[in-house]
Every structure is written in C-alpha cells, then in structure tokens.
Amino acid sequence: MKKSMQAALAATLVVGLAGSAHADLNLQGEVGLPLNPTAQIPDQGGARVQGNYYDMKAPGASIKYYGLDAAGGVGQNIEISGGVNKLSAPNALGIDRTGISVGAKYLFTRETDPANVRIAAGIGYNRALLSNVHGYIVASKYLGTVTTGRAPVIGHLGVRYDRFTVPGGGPRSNKASVYAGAEVPVTRDGAFQLVGEIQSKNNNFGGGKTPYSAAVRFRPVGQGFSASLGIQRQGLINTGGKFFVQIGSTFGTRGGATAGTTTQ
C-alpha cells in the first residue's frame, strides 16, 4: 500500500510540474515551442494570453513579425487558439500583411494512459504569415526519472504539413516536415528552462533554411507569468538565427490551482 501511494504521488508530481513548465504559445498562437505546437492544452476554463516578437530579417531587408494571441481549453481535450498578427516587410517584397490566426487542437491520450505519452493533432490558419494553412500530429513525453521536487525534462516529436501562399497571386508552397524539441529545467523547480527545437525544411520556395529555435524561459513557480528570450529561424527566409521574445500570462486555472499549472 505504501509503495502504491508513493507511485501515485510521483505521478501527480510529474503531471503538476510538467504542466507548470509548459504553457507558452508558439508564433501562431498554439500551445507549444516557439515555432511548433506540442501535445499540451490548457485546462478546461483556463487560457493563455501572449505577445510575440520575431525578427525575420532577410538579406538586405528588415522583416519583423508581431503577434498578440490567446489559447483556451474547451472541455477536457480541446484547445482553441486565435490572435492578430502582422508581418512587417518592405512594400517591394509584397508580403507585408496584417491578419488573424486561428487554430484547434485535440488531445487523444495523456501521460496517465497506457502508452504513457501525450498525443495530439490540430489544424491552423495564419493570414499574416503568407496565408499559412497547417495541420500536425505531435507526441510529448516526460523523460527520465523524476525525483521529489524536481521538474522533468519534456521531449516532443511531431510531423506537420504547411501550405504558404505569396499574396497577390504569387507562388504557393506545399510541404510536409518533421520536428523535435525539448524543454530542459535549469533550476530544480523548473523556474528557468532551456527550450530548443529543430525542424526539417518547411517550404519549397527555394530560399528558406532549416527552422530551429533556442531560448531561455523564465516562469516563476506558482505564477502564470512567463517570458522567453532566444534566437530562431522560422524557415521561410534565407537567413541565420534572429532574435525573438515572448511574454504572456495564464489565467483561469482548474480547481483553484495556481496559475502556473494550467496546461494539461
């Protein structure tokens, strides 16, 4: 009986710590890594609001991406996301655009299921980012042995499809890609984390490179606020890694839990 109680407490600890360590939104407004979604969703009735800034500078041109997005939990297994975004670019490129982003994600399994892994699938649309339409399937898993009071490492592996369309009747790209990422706690409680991801090429325009991101995330334990700072390459533009920052907060936790534990 004592061992069963210890196992149950350990499982509860894993879920709680992993949730508090993983609630940021990606550049499209979905819960995930800076670029790609993960198999996490907000608690039912919980929501995350976040501002994003991405430098996407092209050779000889200043290109910036701004966004204000939110994601919320609907029922036990559904995430709905949306926001307003802007791709700011020189008029000569013809890609300067402001528009909405919308998305939906369904969580099929949790870490408490026999597979011991989260699996989710979703779809999304972002008018500002070259009218991007995308769909994905992703798995997330807590890696390694979790000791009392220590946040776990979280690994992610996904496959996605992206369609990009250059405004004004320009060319269109249709391409599938795979991506992987990890969230590694630096401090025992997970307040500071290293977050990284890498993806195969996500377009066939010919000018892009392999997408990736690497960042430091700060999330005070028991609070909804978090901020990430790092470098990224979204992949559409032939450039090196550029600066990005994300700042947001989580609201409306389940069962009176603190705001830092809203992501399932």
PEPE-V510007 format. One record per residue. PHI is phi in degrees with one decimal (NA if undefined). BURIAL is # if it has 16 or more other ideal C-beta (glycine too) atoms within 10 Angstrom, else .. Layout:
phi->{PHI | PHI}
burial->{BURIAL | BURIAL}
This chain:
phi->{NA | -62.0 | -65.8 | -63.8 | -63.8 | -64.0 | -64.3 | -65.4 | -65.1 | -63.4 | -63.3 | -62.8 | -63.6 | -58.9 | -62.9 | -64.9 | -67.3 | -64.7 | -63.6 | -67.2 | -89.2 | -143.6 | -145.1 | -75.4 | -106.7 | -84.7 | -67.8 | -98.3 | 96.8 | -91.8 | -60.1 | 170.6 | -76.4 | -54.0 | -107.0 | -124.3 | -76.7 | -125.7 | -87.6 | -126.4 | -137.9 | -67.2 | -59.3 | -58.4 | 85.4 | -92.2 | -150.1 | -121.9 | -116.8 | -150.3 | -102.8 | -125.2 | -137.1 | -127.4 | -87.7 | -120.6 | -51.2 | -100.0 | -55.3 | 78.6 | -144.9 | -94.0 | -126.4 | -124.1 | -127.3 | -120.7 | -156.4 | -127.0 | -130.5 | -145.7 | -135.9 | -136.1 | -92.9 | -117.5 | 71.9 | -85.9 | -132.9 | -124.8 | -113.8 | -118.1 | -131.7 | -175.6 | 179.7 | -121.6 | -134.0 | -138.6 | -103.1 | -96.5 | -148.0 | -56.0 | -58.7 | -63.5 | -80.4 | 72.4 | -117.7 | -64.6 | -160.6 | -115.1 | -170.9 | -86.9 | -125.4 | -138.7 | -159.5 | -144.8 | -135.1 | -120.3 | -94.2 | -86.8 | -136.0 | -123.6 | -68.9 | -85.6 | -76.2 | -55.6 | -69.9 | 58.0 | -151.0 | -87.6 | -131.1 | -140.3 | -137.9 | -160.0 | -137.0 | -160.4 | -143.4 | -137.2 | -65.6 | -65.9 | -90.0 | 53.4 | 47.8 | -67.9 | -111.0 | -144.5 | -137.5 | -157.1 | -130.8 | -142.1 | -119.1 | -128.7 | -144.1 | -85.3 | -105.6 | 82.6 | -81.5 | -97.2 | -96.5 | -55.4 | 82.8 | -110.7 | -70.2 | -85.1 | -76.2 | -121.1 | -109.6 | -136.7 | -144.6 | -144.9 | -129.4 | -144.0 | -125.1 | -128.6 | -119.6 | -116.2 | -130.9 | -69.8 | -58.0 | 74.9 | 77.5 | -76.6 | -67.7 | -126.0 | -118.9 | -129.4 | -155.1 | -95.3 | -148.6 | -121.8 | -145.2 | -143.1 | -156.8 | -151.2 | -120.5 | -117.8 | -66.3 | -91.1 | -97.2 | -58.0 | -87.3 | 79.8 | -63.1 | -112.3 | -137.0 | -99.6 | -123.1 | -144.4 | -156.2 | -145.3 | -139.5 | -69.7 | -56.1 | -104.8 | -153.6 | -120.5 | -68.6 | 103.9 | -106.4 | -86.7 | -131.6 | -61.6 | -72.8 | -162.1 | -149.6 | -146.4 | -149.9 | -108.5 | -112.1 | -120.2 | -136.6 | -57.1 | -61.0 | 79.7 | -125.1 | -84.4 | -67.1 | -154.0 | -145.1 | -127.0 | -138.4 | -176.6 | -121.7 | -154.3 | -136.0 | -69.9 | 110.1 | -75.5 | -115.5 | -77.6 | -151.5 | -82.1 | -66.5 | -125.2 | -67.8 | -147.8 | -144.4 | -131.4 | -137.5 | -164.3 | -147.6 | -110.1 | -132.7 | 66.9 | -78.6 | -88.0 | 63.2 | 77.5 | -68.0 | -68.7 | -64.4 | -76.6 | -118.0 | -81.4 | -86.7 | -82.4}
burial->{. | . | . | . | . | . | . | . | . | . | . | . | # | # | # | . | # | # | # | # | # | # | # | # | # | # | # | # | # | # | # | # | # | # | # | # | # | # | # | # | # | # | # | # | . | # | # | # | # | # | . | # | . | # | # | # | # | # | . | . | . | . | # | . | # | # | # | . | # | # | # | # | # | . | . | . | # | # | # | # | # | # | # | . | # | # | # | . | # | . | . | . | . | . | # | . | # | . | . | . | # | . | # | . | # | . | # | . | # | # | # | . | . | . | . | . | # | # | # | # | # | # | . | # | # | # | # | # | # | # | # | # | . | # | . | # | # | # | # | # | # | # | . | . | . | # | . | . | . | # | # | # | # | # | # | # | # | # | . | # | . | # | # | # | . | . | . | . | . | . | . | . | # | . | # | . | # | . | # | # | # | # | # | # | # | . | . | . | # | # | # | # | # | . | # | # | # | # | # | . | . | # | # | . | # | . | . | # | # | . | # | # | # | . | # | . | # | . | # | . | . | . | . | # | . | # | # | # | . | # | . | # | # | # | # | # | # | . | # | . | . | # | . | # | . | # | # | # | # | # | . | # | # | . | . | . | . | . | # | # | # | # | # | #}
